[in-house]
């Protein structure tokens, strides 16, 4: 029956496989649970119909056995009354009811076995459904946590990228300032060299004039002697 094949497929399904096989894991998990719920409902309806059919067979079986018993009593009464013909007819009637009862008993036994199997399938499906519901909630929570973690990592990477940009900017600024300071120092050194190689500074001129005046004074003093 299709219902049993469907139940077998669902019972053998691994919920964790859904997470690997589908991108939208949460939606597929919920869809799987809805399918299981539908299968439970379908199985319950099928079980209800099958149990009702078994009970109808039980009632029909009871009717045939009652009629068989009545025919047996009729045959006994006919024999007691000396009416063998009536007794024979009653026994023939009893035999027909016994055959019908035997056929109904076989059908009832098959229906009972079928219903027992259906009940076990239903119980297993209910257990699987409850497990799937619990697993679904756990997996959804884990999936949401993983999504939050991925988002946090992404934000950290973005922050690190921004920090790297600031660091690069600071390094470039420092490099420019250093180059500017080196240029100024170079210009100062070049100026000092030109001053050393070019015209004498004003301090030298002053020292030279003072020296000449000192020599003149010394010469004048020597002449007076």
Secondary structure, 3 states (H helix, E strand, C coil): CHHHHHHHHHHCCCHHHHHHHCCCHHHHHHHHHHHHHHHHHHHHHHHHHHHHHHHHHHHHHHHHHHHHHHHHHHHHHHHHCCCHHHHHHHHHHHHHHHHHHHHHHHHHHHHHHHHHHHHHHHHHHHHHHHHHHHHHHHHHHHHHHHHHHHHHHHHHHHHHHHHHHHHHHHHHHHHHHHHHHHHHHHHHHHHHHHHHHCCCCHHHHHHHHHHHHHHHHHHHHHHHC
